[in-house]
Amino acid sequence: MQEKELLQLIRKARSKDPDAFSSLIYFYMKDLYRVAISILMNDEDAADAIQDTILGCWEKLHTLKQEKYLRPG
């Protein structure tokens, strides 16, 4: 995904666009899983942690002050 597309998705998701948010989650899912499984070492616990993270992101994404913090490094 190009940076311009990613920024548009972030802006839309911050405005509570569920489709844009779903696209962002899909884009970041491998990273979410990799981090969760490396810490928790269990698929079920990792899935629960990812679910909690996604919910927290949906509820708090509007507070993100700089889109660069959501872009891949």
PQR file of N, CA, C, O and H, with PARSE charges and radii, in Angstrom:
ATOM      1  N   MET A   1       0.850  -1.175   0.000 -0.4000 1.5000
ATOM      2  CA  MET A   1       0.000   0.000   0.000 -0.0000 2.0000
ATOM      3  C   MET A   1       0.895   1.237   0.000  0.5500 1.7000
ATOM      4  O   MET A   1       1.881   1.301   0.734 -0.5500 1.4000
ATOM      5  N   GLN A   2       0.551   2.190  -0.808 -0.4000 1.5000
ATOM      6  CA  GLN A   2       1.329   3.423  -0.883 -0.0000 2.0000
ATOM      7  C   GLN A   2       1.043   4.311   0.320  0.5500 1.7000
ATOM      8  O   GLN A   2      -0.026   4.243   0.928 -0.5500 1.4000
ATOM      9  H   GLN A   2      -0.250   2.138  -1.404  0.4000 1.0000
ATOM     10  N   GLU A   3       2.009   5.132   0.641 -0.4000 1.5000
ATOM     11  CA  GLU A   3       1.876   6.010   1.820 -0.0000 2.0000
ATOM     12  C   GLU A   3       0.663   6.926   1.705  0.5500 1.7000
ATOM     13  O   GLU A   3      -0.026   7.170   2.696 -0.5500 1.4000
ATOM     14  H   GLU A   3       2.877   5.187   0.147  0.4000 1.0000
ATOM     15  N   LYS A   4       0.399   7.430   0.516 -0.4000 1.5000
ATOM     16  CA  LYS A   4      -0.752   8.328   0.330 -0.0000 2.0000
ATOM     17  C   LYS A   4      -2.064   7.602   0.636  0.5500 1.7000
ATOM     18  O   LYS A   4      -2.952   8.158   1.283 -0.5500 1.4000
ATOM     19  H   LYS A   4       0.958   7.232  -0.289  0.4000 1.0000
ATOM     20  N   GLU A   5      -2.178   6.370   0.171 -0.4000 1.5000
ATOM     21  CA  GLU A   5      -3.381   5.574   0.453 -0.0000 2.0000
ATOM     22  C   GLU A   5      -3.515   5.297   1.942  0.5500 1.7000
ATOM     23  O   GLU A   5      -4.606   5.366   2.507 -0.5500 1.4000
ATOM     24  H   GLU A   5      -1.458   5.918  -0.355  0.4000 1.0000
ATOM     25  N   LEU A   6      -2.392   4.986   2.561 -0.4000 1.5000
ATOM     26  CA  LEU A   6      -2.402   4.703   3.995 -0.0000 2.0000
ATOM     27  C   LEU A   6      -2.840   5.933   4.789  0.5500 1.7000
ATOM     28  O   LEU A   6      -3.635   5.817   5.722 -0.5500 1.4000
ATOM     29  H   LEU A   6      -1.506   4.930   2.102  0.4000 1.0000
ATOM     30  N   LEU A   7      -2.332   7.097   4.428 -0.4000 1.5000
ATOM     31  CA  LEU A   7      -2.734   8.326   5.114 -0.0000 2.0000
ATOM     32  C   LEU A   7      -4.223   8.604   4.948  0.5500 1.7000
ATOM     33  O   LEU A   7      -4.880   9.046   5.891 -0.5500 1.4000
ATOM     34  H   LEU A   7      -1.686   7.191   3.670  0.4000 1.0000
ATOM     35  N   GLN A   8      -4.756   8.351   3.766 -0.4000 1.5000
ATOM     36  CA  GLN A   8      -6.191   8.546   3.547 -0.0000 2.0000
ATOM     37  C   GLN A   8      -7.003   7.596   4.419  0.5500 1.7000
ATOM     38  O   GLN A   8      -8.011   7.992   5.005 -0.5500 1.4000
ATOM     39  H   GLN A   8      -4.222   7.992   3.000  0.4000 1.0000
ATOM     40  N   LEU A   9      -6.566   6.350   4.503 -0.4000 1.5000
ATOM     41  CA  LEU A   9      -7.262   5.391   5.366 -0.0000 2.0000
ATOM     42  C   LEU A   9      -7.221   5.824   6.826  0.5500 1.7000
ATOM     43  O   LEU A   9      -8.223   5.735   7.536 -0.5500 1.4000
ATOM     44  H   LEU A   9      -5.747   6.029   4.027  0.4000 1.0000
ATOM     45  N   ILE A  10      -6.065   6.291   7.266 -0.4000 1.5000
ATOM     46  CA  ILE A  10      -5.938   6.739   8.651 -0.0000 2.0000
ATOM     47  C   ILE A  10      -6.887   7.893   8.929  0.5500 1.7000
ATOM     48  O   ILE A  10      -7.569   7.906   9.954 -0.5500 1.4000
ATOM     49  H   ILE A  10      -5.251   6.363   6.689  0.4000 1.0000
ATOM     50  N   ARG A  11      -6.933   8.844   8.039 -0.4000 1.5000
ATOM     51  CA  ARG A  11      -7.830  10.006   8.236 -0.0000 2.0000
ATOM     52  C   ARG A  11      -9.298   9.580   8.262  0.5500 1.7000
ATOM     53  O   ARG A  11     -10.076  10.049   9.094 -0.5500 1.4000
ATOM     54  H   ARG A  11      -6.380   8.834   7.206  0.4000 1.0000
ATOM     55  N   LYS A  12      -9.663   8.694   7.352 -0.4000 1.5000
ATOM     56  CA  LYS A  12     -11.040   8.211   7.338 -0.0000 2.0000
ATOM     57  C   LYS A  12     -11.358   7.411   8.602  0.5500 1.7000
ATOM     58  O   LYS A  12     -12.426   7.564   9.193 -0.5500 1.4000
ATOM     59  H   LYS A  12      -9.031   8.314   6.676  0.4000 1.0000
ATOM     60  N   ALA A  13     -10.428   6.567   9.002 -0.4000 1.5000
ATOM     61  CA  ALA A  13     -10.641   5.758  10.202 -0.0000 2.0000
ATOM     62  C   ALA A  13     -10.766   6.641  11.436  0.5500 1.7000
ATOM     63  O   ALA A  13     -11.563   6.349  12.328 -0.5500 1.4000
ATOM     64  H   ALA A  13      -9.560   6.443   8.521  0.4000 1.0000
ATOM     65  N   ARG A  14      -9.993   7.706  11.494 -0.4000 1.5000
ATOM     66  CA  ARG A  14     -10.089   8.636  12.635 -0.0000 2.0000
ATOM     67  C   ARG A  14     -11.461   9.283  12.702  0.5500 1.7000
ATOM     68  O   ARG A  14     -11.902   9.711  13.768 -0.5500 1.4000
ATOM     69  H   ARG A  14      -9.346   7.942  10.769  0.4000 1.0000
ATOM     70  N   SER A  15     -12.134   9.352  11.556 -0.4000 1.5000
ATOM     71  CA  SER A  15     -13.492   9.912  11.499 -0.0000 2.0000
ATOM     72  C   SER A  15     -14.554   8.831  11.686  0.5500 1.7000
ATOM     73  O   SER A  15     -15.728   9.039  11.380 -0.5500 1.4000
ATOM     74  H   SER A  15     -11.775   9.004  10.690  0.4000 1.0000
ATOM     75  N   LYS A  16     -14.124   7.667  12.195 -0.4000 1.5000
ATOM     76  CA  LYS A  16     -15.015   6.540  12.510 -0.0000 2.0000
ATOM     77  C   LYS A  16     -15.603   5.878  11.263  0.5500 1.7000
ATOM     78  O   LYS A  16     -16.740   5.408  11.296 -0.5500 1.4000
ATOM     79  H   LYS A  16     -13.170   7.498  12.443  0.4000 1.0000
ATOM     80  N   ASP A  17     -14.851   5.835  10.177 -0.4000 1.5000
ATOM     81  CA  ASP A  17     -15.255   5.090   8.980 -0.0000 2.0000
ATOM     82  C   ASP A  17     -14.884   3.624   9.203  0.5500 1.7000
ATOM     83  O   ASP A  17     -13.700   3.289   9.202 -0.5500 1.4000
ATOM     84  H   ASP A  17     -13.928   6.217  10.150  0.4000 1.0000
ATOM     85  N   PRO A  18     -15.873   2.741   9.394 -0.5600 1.5000
ATOM     86  CA  PRO A  18     -15.568   1.346   9.714  0.2800 2.0000
ATOM     87  C   PRO A  18     -14.839   0.597   8.595  0.5500 1.7000
ATOM     88  O   PRO A  18     -14.020  -0.280   8.872 -0.5500 1.4000
ATOM     89  N   ASP A  19     -15.125   0.931   7.349 -0.4000 1.5000
ATOM     90  CA  ASP A  19     -14.442   0.262   6.244 -0.0000 2.0000
ATOM     91  C   ASP A  19     -12.963   0.631   6.206  0.5500 1.7000
ATOM     92  O   ASP A  19     -12.113  -0.228   5.975 -0.5500 1.4000
ATOM     93  H   ASP A  19     -15.789   1.644   7.124  0.4000 1.0000
ATOM     94  N   ALA A  20     -12.659   1.894   6.430 -0.4000 1.5000
ATOM     95  CA  ALA A  20     -11.269   2.339   6.457 -0.0000 2.0000
ATOM     96  C   ALA A  20     -10.539   1.693   7.635  0.5500 1.7000
ATOM     97  O   ALA A  20      -9.392   1.263   7.504 -0.5500 1.4000
ATOM     98  H   ALA A  20     -13.350   2.592   6.618  0.4000 1.0000
ATOM     99  N   PHE A  21     -11.201   1.628   8.770 -0.4000 1.5000
ATOM    100  CA  PHE A  21     -10.587   0.999   9.937 -0.0000 2.0000
ATOM    101  C   PHE A  21     -10.311  -0.485   9.682  0.5500 1.7000
ATOM    102  O   PHE A  21      -9.245  -0.990  10.034 -0.5500 1.4000
ATOM    103  H   PHE A  21     -12.133   1.977   8.877  0.4000 1.0000
ATOM    104  N   SER A  22     -11.257  -1.169   9.078 -0.4000 1.5000
ATOM    105  CA  SER A  22     -11.053  -2.582   8.744 -0.0000 2.0000
ATOM    106  C   SER A  22      -9.876  -2.765   7.799  0.5500 1.7000
ATOM    107  O   SER A  22      -9.101  -3.710   7.944 -0.5500 1.4000
ATOM    108  H   SER A  22     -12.123  -0.758   8.792  0.4000 1.0000
ATOM    109  N   SER A  23      -9.741  -1.877   6.843 -0.4000 1.5000
ATOM    110  CA  SER A  23      -8.610  -1.949   5.913 -0.0000 2.0000
ATOM    111  C   SER A  23      -7.290  -1.738   6.647  0.5500 1.7000
ATOM    112  O   SER A  23      -6.302  -2.409   6.350 -0.5500 1.4000
ATOM    113  H   SER A  23     -10.371  -1.109   6.725  0.4000 1.0000
ATOM    114  N   LEU A  24      -7.268  -0.816   7.597 -0.4000 1.5000
ATOM    115  CA  LEU A  24      -6.056  -0.597   8.389 -0.0000 2.0000
ATOM    116  C   LEU A  24      -5.705  -1.825   9.213  0.5500 1.7000
ATOM    117  O   LEU A  24      -4.542  -2.223   9.282 -0.5500 1.4000
ATOM    118  H   LEU A  24      -8.071  -0.271   7.838  0.4000 1.0000
ATOM    119  N   ILE A  25      -6.705  -2.421   9.833 -0.4000 1.5000
ATOM    120  CA  ILE A  25      -6.466  -3.609  10.645 -0.0000 2.0000
ATOM    121  C   ILE A  25      -5.921  -4.729   9.760  0.5500 1.7000
ATOM    122  O   ILE A  25      -4.976  -5.417  10.146 -0.5500 1.4000
ATOM    123  H   ILE A  25      -7.650  -2.098   9.777  0.4000 1.0000
ATOM    124  N   TYR A  26      -6.501  -4.914   8.595 -0.4000 1.5000
ATOM    125  CA  TYR A  26      -6.018  -5.935   7.674 -0.0000 2.0000
ATOM    126  C   TYR A  26      -4.557  -5.668   7.298  0.5500 1.7000
ATOM    127  O   TYR A  26      -3.744  -6.590   7.240 -0.5500 1.4000
ATOM    128  H   TYR A  26      -7.269  -4.356   8.282  0.4000 1.0000
ATOM    129  N   PHE A  27      -4.239  -4.408   7.047 -0.4000 1.5000
ATOM    130  CA  PHE A  27      -2.883  -4.023   6.676 -0.0000 2.0000
ATOM    131  C   PHE A  27      -1.877  -4.335   7.786  0.5500 1.7000
ATOM    132  O   PHE A  27      -0.759  -4.769   7.509 -0.5500 1.4000
ATOM    133  H   PHE A  27      -4.899  -3.658   7.094  0.4000 1.0000
ATOM    134  N   TYR A  28      -2.270  -4.117   9.027 -0.4000 1.5000
ATOM    135  CA  TYR A  28      -1.366  -4.285  10.168 -0.0000 2.0000
ATOM    136  C   TYR A  28      -1.475  -5.647  10.869  0.5500 1.7000
ATOM    137  O   TYR A  28      -0.754  -5.890  11.837 -0.5500 1.4000
ATOM    138  H   TYR A  28      -3.178  -3.765   9.253  0.4000 1.0000
ATOM    139  N   MET A  29      -2.349  -6.526  10.407 -0.4000 1.5000
ATOM    140  CA  MET A  29      -2.622  -7.768  11.133 -0.0000 2.0000
ATOM    141  C   MET A  29      -1.377  -8.633  11.325  0.5500 1.7000
ATOM    142  O   MET A  29      -1.188  -9.184  12.409 -0.5500 1.4000
ATOM    143  H   MET A  29      -2.934  -6.328   9.621  0.4000 1.0000
ATOM    144  N   LYS A  30      -0.535  -8.767  10.324 -0.4000 1.5000
ATOM    145  CA  LYS A  30       0.669  -9.588  10.482 -0.0000 2.0000
ATOM    146  C   LYS A  30       1.565  -9.034  11.591  0.5500 1.7000
ATOM    147  O   LYS A  30       2.122  -9.793  12.384 -0.5500 1.4000
ATOM    148  H   LYS A  30      -0.688  -8.319   9.443  0.4000 1.0000
ATOM    149  N   ASP A  31       1.698  -7.719  11.640 -0.4000 1.5000
ATOM    150  CA  ASP A  31       2.510  -7.098  12.690 -0.0000 2.0000
ATOM    151  C   ASP A  31       1.874  -7.299  14.057  0.5500 1.7000
ATOM    152  O   ASP A  31       2.570  -7.596  15.027 -0.5500 1.4000
ATOM    153  H   ASP A  31       1.246  -7.102  10.996  0.4000 1.0000
ATOM    154  N   LEU A  32       0.568  -7.140  14.142 -0.4000 1.5000
ATOM    155  CA  LEU A  32      -0.128  -7.356  15.412 -0.0000 2.0000
ATOM    156  C   LEU A  32       0.085  -8.783  15.908  0.5500 1.7000
ATOM    157  O   LEU A  32       0.391  -9.008  17.079 -0.5500 1.4000
ATOM    158  H   LEU A  32       0.002  -6.898  13.353  0.4000 1.0000
ATOM    159  N   TYR A  33      -0.081  -9.739  15.000 -0.4000 1.5000
ATOM    160  CA  TYR A  33       0.080 -11.137  15.391 -0.0000 2.0000
ATOM    161  C   TYR A  33       1.522 -11.439  15.795  0.5500 1.7000
ATOM    162  O   TYR A  33       1.763 -12.114  16.797 -0.5500 1.4000
ATOM    163  H   TYR A  33      -0.330  -9.556  14.049  0.4000 1.0000
ATOM    164  N   ARG A  34       2.465 -10.944  15.025 -0.4000 1.5000
ATOM    165  CA  ARG A  34       3.880 -11.217  15.305 -0.0000 2.0000
ATOM    166  C   ARG A  34       4.262 -10.723  16.699  0.5500 1.7000
ATOM    167  O   ARG A  34       4.944 -11.429  17.442 -0.5500 1.4000
ATOM    168  H   ARG A  34       2.270 -10.396  14.212  0.4000 1.0000
ATOM    169  N   VAL A  35       3.833  -9.540  17.047 -0.4000 1.5000
ATOM    170  CA  VAL A  35       4.151  -8.986  18.366 -0.0000 2.0000
ATOM    171  C   VAL A  35       3.433  -9.769  19.465  0.5500 1.7000
ATOM    172  O   VAL A  35       4.040 -10.136  20.472 -0.5500 1.4000
ATOM    173  H   VAL A  35       3.279  -8.968  16.443  0.4000 1.0000
ATOM    174  N   ALA A  36       2.147 -10.021  19.267 -0.4000 1.5000
ATOM    175  CA  ALA A  36       1.363 -10.716  20.294 -0.0000 2.0000
ATOM    176  C   ALA A  36       1.899 -12.130  20.549  0.5500 1.7000
ATOM    177  O   ALA A  36       2.032 -12.545  21.700 -0.5500 1.4000
ATOM    178  H   ALA A  36       1.654  -9.723  18.450  0.4000 1.0000
ATOM    179  N   ILE A  37       2.201 -12.856  19.496 -0.4000 1.5000
ATOM    180  CA  ILE A  37       2.660 -14.230  19.682 -0.0000 2.0000
ATOM    181  C   ILE A  37       4.067 -14.265  20.277  0.5500 1.7000
ATOM    182  O   ILE A  37       4.398 -15.189  21.019 -0.5500 1.4000
ATOM    183  H   ILE A  37       2.093 -12.520  18.561  0.4000 1.0000
ATOM    184  N   SER A  38       4.888 -13.279  19.962 -0.4000 1.5000
ATOM    185  CA  SER A  38       6.240 -13.265  20.532 -0.0000 2.0000
ATOM    186  C   SER A  38       6.217 -12.989  22.040  0.5500 1.7000
ATOM    187  O   SER A  38       7.110 -13.422  22.768 -0.5500 1.4000
ATOM    188  H   SER A  38       4.618 -12.529  19.359  0.4000 1.0000
ATOM    189  N   ILE A  39       5.214 -12.282  22.491 -0.4000 1.5000
ATOM    190  CA  ILE A  39       5.096 -11.977  23.918 -0.0000 2.0000
ATOM    191  C   ILE A  39       4.340 -13.083  24.653  0.5500 1.7000
ATOM    192  O   ILE A  39       4.758 -13.522  25.725 -0.5500 1.4000
ATOM    193  H   ILE A  39       4.488 -11.931  21.900  0.4000 1.0000
ATOM    194  N   LEU A  40       3.232 -13.527  24.076 -0.4000 1.5000
ATOM    195  CA  LEU A  40       2.331 -14.434  24.787 -0.0000 2.0000
ATOM    196  C   LEU A  40       2.594 -15.921  24.532  0.5500 1.7000
ATOM    197  O   LEU A  40       2.220 -16.767  25.344 -0.5500 1.4000
ATOM    198  H   LEU A  40       2.893 -13.170  23.206  0.4000 1.0000
ATOM    199  N   MET A  41       3.230 -16.233  23.417 -0.4000 1.5000
ATOM    200  CA  MET A  41       3.617 -17.613  23.083 -0.0000 2.0000
ATOM    201  C   MET A  41       2.436 -18.591  23.018  0.5500 1.7000
ATOM    202  O   MET A  41       2.620 -19.791  23.218 -0.5500 1.4000
ATOM    203  H   MET A  41       3.534 -15.546  22.758  0.4000 1.0000
ATOM    204  N   ASN A  42       1.252 -18.098  22.745 -0.4000 1.5000
ATOM    205  CA  ASN A  42       0.060 -18.939  22.703 -0.0000 2.0000
ATOM    206  C   ASN A  42      -0.930 -18.304  21.732  0.5500 1.7000
ATOM    207  O   ASN A  42      -1.248 -17.122  21.858 -0.5500 1.4000
ATOM    208  H   ASN A  42       1.103 -17.123  22.582  0.4000 1.0000
ATOM    209  N   ASP A  43      -1.422 -19.087  20.757 -0.4000 1.5000
ATOM    210  CA  ASP A  43      -2.323 -18.533  19.742 -0.0000 2.0000
ATOM    211  C   ASP A  43      -3.614 -17.958  20.322  0.5500 1.7000
ATOM    212  O   ASP A  43      -4.061 -16.893  19.895 -0.5500 1.4000
ATOM    213  H   ASP A  43      -1.163 -20.047  20.655  0.4000 1.0000
ATOM    214  N   GLU A  44      -4.213 -18.646  21.287 -0.4000 1.5000
ATOM    215  CA  GLU A  44      -5.470 -18.163  21.861 -0.0000 2.0000
ATOM    216  C   GLU A  44      -5.269 -16.859  22.624  0.5500 1.7000
ATOM    217  O   GLU A  44      -6.066 -15.930  22.496 -0.5500 1.4000
ATOM    218  H   GLU A  44      -3.850 -19.510  21.634  0.4000 1.0000
ATOM    219  N   ASP A  45      -4.209 -16.792  23.412 -0.4000 1.5000
ATOM    220  CA  ASP A  45      -3.919 -15.562  24.152 -0.0000 2.0000
ATOM    221  C   ASP A  45      -3.572 -14.422  23.185  0.5500 1.7000
ATOM    222  O   ASP A  45      -3.970 -13.277  23.399 -0.5500 1.4000
ATOM    223  H   ASP A  45      -3.561 -17.546  23.516  0.4000 1.0000
ATOM    224  N   ALA A  46      -2.838 -14.740  22.136 -0.4000 1.5000
ATOM    225  CA  ALA A  46      -2.484 -13.724  21.142 -0.0000 2.0000
ATOM    226  C   ALA A  46      -3.743 -13.200  20.451  0.5500 1.7000
ATOM    227  O   ALA A  46      -3.884 -11.996  20.240 -0.5500 1.4000
ATOM    228  H   ALA A  46      -2.515 -15.670  21.961  0.4000 1.0000
ATOM    229  N   ALA A  47      -4.655 -14.105  20.100 -0.4000 1.5000
ATOM    230  CA  ALA A  47      -5.906 -13.695  19.458 -0.0000 2.0000
ATOM    231  C   ALA A  47      -6.721 -12.789  20.379  0.5500 1.7000
ATOM    232  O   ALA A  47      -7.289 -11.794  19.931 -0.5500 1.4000
ATOM    233  H   ALA A  47      -4.541 -15.084  20.271  0.4000 1.0000
ATOM    234  N   ASP A  48      -6.778 -13.134  21.664 -0.4000 1.5000
ATOM    235  CA  ASP A  48      -7.496 -12.288  22.635 -0.0000 2.0000
ATOM    236  C   ASP A  48      -6.846 -10.914  22.750  0.5500 1.7000
ATOM    237  O   ASP A  48      -7.539  -9.897  22.785 -0.5500 1.4000
ATOM    238  H   ASP A  48      -6.317 -13.942  22.029  0.4000 1.0000
ATOM    239  N   ALA A  49      -5.531 -10.883  22.808 -0.4000 1.5000
ATOM    240  CA  ALA A  49      -4.816  -9.615  22.922 -0.0000 2.0000
ATOM    241  C   ALA A  49      -5.028  -8.753  21.682  0.5500 1.7000
ATOM    242  O   ALA A  49      -5.200  -7.538  21.779 -0.5500 1.4000
ATOM    243  H   ALA A  49      -4.968 -11.709  22.780  0.4000 1.0000
ATOM    244  N   ILE A  50      -5.013  -9.391  20.523 -0.4000 1.5000
ATOM    245  CA  ILE A  50      -5.236  -8.643  19.282 -0.0000 2.0000
ATOM    246  C   ILE A  50      -6.649  -8.074  19.257  0.5500 1.7000
ATOM    247  O   ILE A  50      -6.854  -6.925  18.867 -0.5500 1.4000
ATOM    248  H   ILE A  50      -4.872 -10.378  20.444  0.4000 1.0000
ATOM    249  N   GLN A  51      -7.614  -8.873  19.670 -0.4000 1.5000
ATOM    250  CA  GLN A  51      -8.995  -8.395  19.713 -0.0000 2.0000
ATOM    251  C   GLN A  51      -9.126  -7.192  20.654  0.5500 1.7000
ATOM    252  O   GLN A  51      -9.765  -6.199  20.306 -0.5500 1.4000
ATOM    253  H   GLN A  51      -7.447  -9.806  19.987  0.4000 1.0000
ATOM    254  N   ASP A  52      -8.534  -7.278  21.824 -0.4000 1.5000
ATOM    255  CA  ASP A  52      -8.563  -6.156  22.770 -0.0000 2.0000
ATOM    256  C   ASP A  52      -7.881  -4.927  22.183  0.5500 1.7000
ATOM    257  O   ASP A  52      -8.350  -3.803  22.359 -0.5500 1.4000
ATOM    258  H   ASP A  52      -8.014  -8.084  22.107  0.4000 1.0000
ATOM    259  N   THR A  53      -6.787  -5.146  21.494 -0.4000 1.5000
ATOM    260  CA  THR A  53      -6.047  -4.042  20.875 -0.0000 2.0000
ATOM    261  C   THR A  53      -6.877  -3.368  19.795  0.5500 1.7000
ATOM    262  O   THR A  53      -6.929  -2.140  19.720 -0.5500 1.4000
ATOM    263  H   THR A  53      -6.405  -6.059  21.351  0.4000 1.0000
ATOM    264  N   ILE A  54      -7.523  -4.168  18.963 -0.4000 1.5000
ATOM    265  CA  ILE A  54      -8.349  -3.609  17.884 -0.0000 2.0000
ATOM    266  C   ILE A  54      -9.492  -2.785  18.467  0.5500 1.7000
ATOM    267  O   ILE A  54      -9.775  -1.686  17.990 -0.5500 1.4000
ATOM    268  H   ILE A  54      -7.481  -5.165  19.024  0.4000 1.0000
ATOM    269  N   LEU A  55     -10.142  -3.309  19.486 -0.4000 1.5000
ATOM    270  CA  LEU A  55     -11.238  -2.567  20.120 -0.0000 2.0000
ATOM    271  C   LEU A  55     -10.729  -1.258  20.717  0.5500 1.7000
ATOM    272  O   LEU A  55     -11.355  -0.211  20.551 -0.5500 1.4000
ATOM    273  H   LEU A  55      -9.912  -4.202  19.873  0.4000 1.0000
ATOM    274  N   GLY A  56      -9.603  -1.317  21.407 -0.4000 1.5000
ATOM    275  CA  GLY A  56      -9.028  -0.105  21.987 -0.0000 2.0000
ATOM    276  C   GLY A  56      -8.656   0.916  20.928  0.5500 1.7000
ATOM    277  O   GLY A  56      -8.851   2.117  21.115 -0.5500 1.4000
ATOM    278  H   GLY A  56      -9.095  -2.168  21.542  0.4000 1.0000
ATOM    279  N   CYS A  57      -8.122   0.437  19.821 -0.4000 1.5000
ATOM    280  CA  CYS A  57      -7.770   1.349  18.717 -0.0000 2.0000
ATOM    281  C   CYS A  57      -9.015   2.016  18.146  0.5500 1.7000
ATOM    282  O   CYS A  57      -9.017   3.220  17.891 -0.5500 1.4000
ATOM    283  H   CYS A  57      -7.964  -0.538  19.669  0.4000 1.0000
ATOM    284  N   TRP A  58     -10.063   1.242  17.946 -0.4000 1.5000
ATOM    285  CA  TRP A  58     -11.303   1.803  17.405 -0.0000 2.0000
ATOM    286  C   TRP A  58     -11.846   2.900  18.332  0.5500 1.7000
ATOM    287  O   TRP A  58     -12.295   3.950  17.874 -0.5500 1.4000
ATOM    288  H   TRP A  58     -10.061   0.263  18.153  0.4000 1.0000
ATOM    289  N   GLU A  59     -11.796   2.640  19.618 -0.4000 1.5000
ATOM    290  CA  GLU A  59     -12.330   3.601  20.583 -0.0000 2.0000
ATOM    291  C   GLU A  59     -11.458   4.841  20.733  0.5500 1.7000
ATOM    292  O   GLU A  59     -11.974   5.915  21.041 -0.5500 1.4000
ATOM    293  H   GLU A  59     -11.431   1.786  19.991  0.4000 1.0000
ATOM    294  N   LYS A  60     -10.152   4.718  20.523 -0.4000 1.5000
ATOM    295  CA  LYS A  60      -9.223   5.826  20.792 -0.0000 2.0000
ATOM    296  C   LYS A  60      -8.555   6.426  19.560  0.5500 1.7000
ATOM    297  O   LYS A  60      -7.788   7.380  19.689 -0.5500 1.4000
ATOM    298  H   LYS A  60      -9.733   3.845  20.273  0.4000 1.0000
ATOM    299  N   LEU A  61      -8.824   5.895  18.377 -0.4000 1.5000
ATOM    300  CA  LEU A  61      -8.124   6.365  17.185 -0.0000 2.0000
ATOM    301  C   LEU A  61      -8.340   7.857  16.931  0.5500 1.7000
ATOM    302  O   LEU A  61      -7.460   8.528  16.391 -0.5500 1.4000
ATOM    303  H   LEU A  61      -9.447   5.120  18.273  0.4000 1.0000
ATOM    304  N   HIS A  62      -9.490   8.371  17.311 -0.4000 1.5000
ATOM    305  CA  HIS A  62      -9.760   9.797  17.092 -0.0000 2.0000
ATOM    306  C   HIS A  62      -8.817  10.698  17.902  0.5500 1.7000
ATOM    307  O   HIS A  62      -8.694  11.889  17.614 -0.5500 1.4000
ATOM    308  H   HIS A  62     -10.205   7.826  17.749  0.4000 1.0000
ATOM    309  N   THR A  63      -8.159  10.131  18.906 -0.4000 1.5000
ATOM    310  CA  THR A  63      -7.239  10.938  19.720 -0.0000 2.0000
ATOM    311  C   THR A  63      -5.817  10.963  19.159  0.5500 1.7000
ATOM    312  O   THR A  63      -4.956  11.668  19.686 -0.5500 1.4000
ATOM    313  H   THR A  63      -8.259   9.164  19.140  0.4000 1.0000
ATOM    314  N   LEU A  64      -5.568  10.201  18.098 -0.4000 1.5000
ATOM    315  CA  LEU A  64      -4.242  10.172  17.485 -0.0000 2.0000
ATOM    316  C   LEU A  64      -3.890  11.566  16.976  0.5500 1.7000
ATOM    317  O   LEU A  64      -4.608  12.129  16.151 -0.5500 1.4000
ATOM    318  H   LEU A  64      -6.268   9.629  17.671  0.4000 1.0000
ATOM    319  N   LYS A  65      -2.796  12.114  17.464 -0.4000 1.5000
ATOM    320  CA  LYS A  65      -2.430  13.480  17.102 -0.0000 2.0000
ATOM    321  C   LYS A  65      -1.613  13.556  15.814  0.5500 1.7000
ATOM    322  O   LYS A  65      -1.701  14.547  15.088 -0.5500 1.4000
ATOM    323  H   LYS A  65      -2.213  11.656  18.135  0.4000 1.0000
ATOM    324  N   GLN A  66      -0.816  12.521  15.520 -0.4000 1.5000
ATOM    325  CA  GLN A  66       0.013  12.533  14.330 -0.0000 2.0000
ATOM    326  C   GLN A  66      -0.099  11.192  13.617  0.5500 1.7000
ATOM    327  O   GLN A  66       0.181  10.145  14.200 -0.5500 1.4000
ATOM    328  H   GLN A  66      -0.745  11.716  16.109  0.4000 1.0000
ATOM    329  N   GLU A  67      -0.513  11.230  12.347 -0.4000 1.5000
ATOM    330  CA  GLU A  67      -0.669  10.007  11.575 -0.0000 2.0000
ATOM    331  C   GLU A  67       0.628   9.216  11.455  0.5500 1.7000
ATOM    332  O   GLU A  67       0.593   7.997  11.287 -0.5500 1.4000
ATOM    333  H   GLU A  67      -0.742  12.081  11.874  0.4000 1.0000
ATOM    334  N   LYS A  68       1.771   9.893  11.540 -0.4000 1.5000
ATOM    335  CA  LYS A  68       3.043   9.202  11.361 -0.0000 2.0000
ATOM    336  C   LYS A  68       3.237   8.099  12.393  0.5500 1.7000
ATOM    337  O   LYS A  68       4.012   7.172  12.157 -0.5500 1.4000
ATOM    338  H   LYS A  68       1.799  10.883  11.676  0.4000 1.0000
ATOM    339  N   TYR A  69       2.552   8.176  13.530 -0.4000 1.5000
ATOM    340  CA  TYR A  69       2.682   7.149  14.547 -0.0000 2.0000
ATOM    341  C   TYR A  69       1.954   5.861  14.171  0.5500 1.7000
ATOM    342  O   TYR A  69       2.139   4.833  14.822 -0.5500 1.4000
ATOM    343  H   TYR A  69       1.923   8.929  13.721  0.4000 1.0000
ATOM    344  N   LEU A  70       1.147   5.910  13.150 -0.4000 1.5000
ATOM    345  CA  LEU A  70       0.426   4.725  12.709 -0.0000 2.0000
ATOM    346  C   LEU A  70       1.002   4.153  11.419  0.5500 1.7000
ATOM    347  O   LEU A  70       0.558   3.104  10.954 -0.5500 1.4000
ATOM    348  H   LEU A  70       0.997   6.746  12.621  0.4000 1.0000
ATOM    349  N   ARG A  71       1.961   4.817  10.854 -0.4000 1.5000
ATOM    350  CA  ARG A  71       2.585   4.352   9.615 -0.0000 2.0000
ATOM    351  C   ARG A  71       3.658   3.315   9.900  0.5500 1.7000
ATOM    352  O   ARG A  71       4.315   3.352  10.940 -0.5500 1.4000
ATOM    353  H   ARG A  71       2.322   5.670  11.231  0.4000 1.0000
ATOM    354  N   PRO A  72       3.828   2.380   8.953 -0.5600 1.5000
ATOM    355  CA  PRO A  72       4.898   1.397   9.148  0.2800 2.0000
ATOM    356  C   PRO A  72       6.260   2.072   9.094  0.5500 1.7000
ATOM    357  O   PRO A  72       6.454   3.056   8.380 -0.5500 1.4000
ATOM    358  N   GLY A  73       7.195   1.530   9.859 -0.4000 1.5000
ATOM    359  CA  GLY A  73       8.534   2.104   9.938 -0.0000 2.0000
ATOM    360  C   GLY A  73       9.422   1.756   8.792  0.5500 1.7000
ATOM    361  O   GLY A  73      10.576   2.184   8.753 -0.5500 1.4000
ATOM    362  H   GLY A  73       7.038   0.731  10.439  0.4000 1.0000
TER
END
